[in-house]
C-alpha cells in the first residue's frame, strides 16, 4: 500500500510497501490495511502512524486534514502542516503542542477580526440611521 502525506507546499511522506496506517478523526482512532474500502474523513490535530518496510513504525504529526483511501491501495492525507519523524515522544510533546498553540492563536485572531467587523457595522448603521432629534427638528419646521 502507498502512503502519501502532502501540504500545500510539499510532499512530506511518499512511501510504498506500507502494511498498515493508523489515524484519528472525530469518531476516534482507526486503522487501515491493504484492501480497505474507499474512505474519506477529516482528521484532527493528531499523529498518523504506519508500518513501513522492515516493520519499522514511522510517525507524522498533522495539523488537521483530509484522509482518503483509494482502491485499497493508496492512503492520501492532505493537510495544512505535517512533520514526519521517528521519535513519537518528540512529535507529541513539541510538534502537537505547537500546532495547538497556532490553532488557538488563529481562533483568537478570527474572534478579534469579527469583533472589529461588528464595530464597523455598528458605526455604519449609526451613521445611516437618522438621528431622532433631526427628525423632530425637521418636523417642526
Secondary structure, 3 states (H helix, E strand, C coil): CEEEEECCCCEEEEECCCCEEEEEECCEEEEEECCCCCEEEEEEEEEEEEECHHHCEEEEEEEEEEEEEECCCEEEEECCCEEEECCHHHHHHHHHHHHHHHHHHHHHHHHHHHHHHHHHHHHHHHHHCCCHHHHHHHHHC
